[in-house]
Amino acid sequence: MRIHSSPIFLAVIAVAWASAAPAADTSNEKLIENAVSAAPEAVGKNAAVVNWEMKTLRKGTNGFTCIPDDPGTPVDDPMCTDENGMAWMHAIMSKSAPPEGKVAFAYMLKGGAAASNTDPFATKPPEGADWLHDGPHVMVMNAPAIMALYPHEPDPSQPYVMFPDTPYAHLMIPVK
C-alpha cells in the first residue's frame, strides 16, 4: 500500500488544507481590526487597509487607508490617513520629498511611540533615552507654514511639532 494514496492520508491533507485558509484569513482579519482601530468607527469601517509592506488587505471606499501596529515600536500604534497622508508616508518611507502642496491628515487614536522627535529615521532611542509616548492624537502633515506656530518640544498634553526642521515636520494634536 502506498501512503500517499491512503484515504486517511488524503483526509488529513484535506483537513489541513481547509484549515490553513481560515488561519490566514483570521490573521488578516486581526490586522484589519487593529488597523481600523486607529480612526473613528465611521472612518475605519470604510477605509482601505494595507500592511507595512503596503500589500492591500482590504479595499476601501472613503479615501482613507489604515495601517496596523508598527512592530518596530513598543506600543500598539496603528494609523489611518487620507490619500495625501499615504503619499506623505511613501515619501518618508522612501526618504524622498513629500508631495508639495498636499496637506494631509491622519488618526492615531490608540496613541503611538517614537524613537526621536527630531530624527524621522531613528529606529530606536539614542543611548540613555526612552521612547517618546503620545496618547491618542491626530496629525496634520505637509503644512510647513503652520509649524512655526507650535512648540517643537514633544508634549502629549498640547499640540506640538514632530520632526521639526525636516521635510517630514507634522503637527501632533492630542485628542481624548
Disulfide bonds with the S-S distance in Angstrom:
Cys66-Cys80 2.11
